[in-house]
């Protein structure tokens, strides 16, 4: 990653995708009457939108390229902070939501740290290092937040009223 506008386009997409996924998960859990987890996903979407706005502010004055989904250089099929759908469950608790967010923030931190280490552009290296440091702060914040949330019982995902499937 040696082109500043391309790097900034990646950073904007990283936060935008995270906000969109968290909002989708909030809607899904709301539909399943899991208001507590849905509200937490809404808060995470809000934080991601704030981070997106910060990156967009940094990008002012740069003509960001339009990248097709397959042109993004992620380590996985989606951006580092996009919550993995397969790690969600309609009965998940705030404990699970925060652990999912913690995983995403760690992946975001690793992404920016890798860009900072590998780029030959000094501006990208500096900016990526700053963003990795910000993600590190988010990791610490989530780790502290998790300590205040009760761990669910082992049978947290047992549905006493499962959906009926017609034969």
N, C-alpha and C positions, 0 to 999 in steps of 0.2 A: 504494500500500500504506500505509494509514493506520490500520489496526486491529492492535494489538500481538498479540492471540491469533491472528489470521489470519497475520500475519508469522511467528510462531513455528511455526504448523502447517506453513507452507511450508518453514521451515528444518529441521524434523524430517523432513518428507517428502523433502527434498533428500538428506539423509544416508542415510535408510532405503533410498531407491531406489538410491543408489550402492552401498550394501552388498549389497543383493539382486542387483544386476546383476553385481557383481564375483564374488559367490558362484556365480551361474549360470555365468559364464565359467570359473571355476575347475573346476566340475564337468564342463563341456563339454571343456575342454582335458585334464582328467584322463582322460576317456573316450577321447580321441585319443592317449593316452600321451605327452602333452606336460607332464610333471611339473614342470619348471622354471618354465614360464609359469603353470601352474595354481597352484603354491605362491605365486608373486608375487601373483596375483589374490586368493588367500586372505588374504594379508597386507594388501592394499588393502581388502578387505571388513572385516577386523578394525579397521583405522584408521577406516573410515567408521562402524562401529558405536560406536567410542569417541567420535567427533565427535557422533553422534546422541545418545549418553548425555549429553554436555556440553550440547547444546541442550535436551534434555528436563529437565535440571537447571535451566537458565535459565527454562524454561517452568513450573516448579512454582508453584502458586498462580494460574495462569491456566487458564481453561476453554477449551481449544483446540477450534475448530469441527471437525466432521467434514466434509471436503471430498471431493466426488466427483472422479474423475480429471480431468474436463473443467473443474473449477472452479479448478484451480491456474493461476496467472498466470506461466507460463514463457514464454521467448522461442521455445522449440521444443516439439514434442509431449511430450517427457519433461523431467524435472528437469535442471538444468544439469550435474550431476555423474554422470548416468547414462551409462555407456559406450555409445557407439553400436555396435550389433551389426555394422553394415556395415563398421566399421573393424577388425574382428577376423578372424583366420584361424587355423585349427587348428594351423598350423606357426609361429605368431608366437613371437618370442623375448622375453626380458625387456626388451630394448631397445624393442621395439614396445609391450609392456605399459606401460612407464614413460612413453613418449610419449603413449599413450592417457590415462593418469592425469593427465599434465601438462595436456593439453587440457581434461580435466574440471575440474581445479582452477582453471585460468584462467577457465573459464566460470562456475564457482561464485563466484570473486572478482569477476567482472564483474557477476554478478547482484546480489550484496550491495552493491557499489559503486553500482549503479543505484538500488537501493532507498534507500540512504543519501542519494543526491542528490535523489531525487524525492519522498520521503515528507515530509509536513508534520508528522508526529508526532515530537517531539524524542527520545522514548525509542526509537522505531524507528530513527531516524537514527543515534543513538549505537550501538545494538546492531548494526545493519547495518554500520556503519563498523568496529566491532570484529571482526565476522565476516569482512568483506572483508580486514582486516589479517591475520587468522588464515589465510585462504586464500592470501594473499600469501606467508606463511611456508611454506606447503605447496608453493607453486610453486618457491620458492628451494630447498627441500629436494629436490624431485624433479629440478630442474635439476642439482644437485650429484650426486645419485644416478646420473643418466644419464651423467655424465662417467666414472663408474667401470664402466660396462657396455659391453662391446664391441659395436660396430656390426656387424650381420650382413652376410654376403656379399650381393652383388646378387641372387643366385639363391636366397635363403633360402626362398622359397615353392615351389621346384621339388620336387614329390613324386616320388621315385624308385620308390614303390610305391603308385600311386593306387588308390582304391577301384574295384572292378569293378562296372559297372552292367549288369544283365541287360537284354537287348533284348526 
